[in-house]
Amino acid sequence: VVTVVGARPQFIKAAPVHRVLRRRAEEIIVHTGQHYDPRLSKVFFEELNIPQPDYHLGVGSKSHGAQTGEMLQKVEEVLEKVRPDLLLVYGDTNSTLAGALAAAKMHIPIAHVEAGLRSFNRRMPEEINRVLTDHLSRWLFCPTRTAVQNLEREGISKGVHLTGDVMLDAVLYNRKLAEERSRILEQLDLKPREFLLITLHRAENTDDPRRMRSIVAALNELSVPAVFPMHPRTRNRLKQMELSLSNPLVQVIEPVGYLDMLRLEANAKKILTDSGGVQKEAFFLQVPVITMRDETEWVETVEQGANRLTGADKTAILEAVERFEVDFTRISSVFGDGRAAERIVDHLMRDSEL
């Protein structure tokens, strides 16, 4: 099996599948280099006990077309050499699409973990990536019933499996480890349930000066202590747009590893984010999440009342920080039972030539 990963969320999703897969098949890990900063890459392999990649393609940051094209070429070279029985991809990044395209052109069957997600916003590069990958894949592993229904509406029913969410597997496995090992709260002098956690990195926000101005204005008016592990891309965009976070209550820090991030999420009062993965982790950890996007592919979190969509609207963001509360005793699990990885590997073993 060749597994193609490239970004922080994919390392997290790949870890539980890897733990099951390594007992039953040979896995070759290919890292495209999409997240090339060690704080967003190397540290995750170490903390999640994933072997260092067999191939590191070193593609790095580029425009969408240039990045995807270079990944496609370099993944194809690896596949020519390895000739795997199948290729495994996760989520919706350029790495996902490049891996799937390379395999499809070489007639290598593709398995897509986190299939069927839709935001129905084709202006998002992630939406294009996930739609195309789903239509190229032989195995489509869906985290929720909504994902299965989305595929049905697009005429895809063969090879579709409802497995639950591998990110739930990861959170359940690593939460206790995070509490034991992470010292991030002590280092930042944070008290549980007395701070906000902020993440911001999606192109729909960071590439839009109007949205960025509005979000930064909201953050500058927060009256609650907050911590903001800032993505390098976001830092660059703020500089280019000449925007500054001037609120002394907002503590801007470097990106953190997975265990530190889990501990911050689990102990936050509320989370403000535009990340799909963080939305789910907040849901699993029973922390109210405010999503600074106009739509989400994780509609279940909104339907269950645990996620408030505010877009980039300053007033909506501040109102949600002030008033949005969630009764988690009334929320049901819609993401499975934490055994998605086992189901995924079972399906692959049963349905493939492995």
Sequence and secondary structure as in RCSB ss.txt:
>XXXX:A:sequence
VVTVVGARPQFIKAAPVHRVLRRRAEEIIVHTGQHYDPRLSKVFFEELNIPQPDYHLGVGSKSHGAQTGEMLQKV
EEVLEKVRPDLLLVYGDTNSTLAGALAAAKMHIPIAHVEAGLRSFNRRMPEEINRVLTDHLSRWLFCPTRTAVQN
LEREGISKGVHLTGDVMLDAVLYNRKLAEERSRILEQLDLKPREFLLITLHRAENTDDPRRMRSIVAALNELSVP
AVFPMHPRTRNRLKQMELSLSNPLVQVIEPVGYLDMLRLEANAKKILTDSGGVQKEAFFLQVPVITMRDETEWVE
TVEQGANRLTGADKTAILEAVERFEVDFTRISSVFGDGRAAERIVDHLMRDSEL
>XXXX:A:secstr
 EEEE SHHHHHHHHHHHHHHTTTS  EEEE  SS SGGGTHHHHHHTT    SEE    S  HHHHHHHHHHHH
HHHHHHH  S EEEETTSHHHHHHHHHHHHTT  EEEETTT     TTSHHHHHHHHHHHH SEEEESSHHHHHH
HHHTT  TTEEE   HHHHHHHHHHHHHHHH  HHHHHT  TTS EEE    HHHHT HHHHHHHHHHHHT  S 
EEEE  HHHHHHHHHTT     TTEEEE    HHHHHHHHHH SEEEE  HHHHHHHHHHT  EEE SS  S HH
HHHTTSEEE TT HHHHHHHHHH    GGG    S SS HHHHHHHHHHHHS  
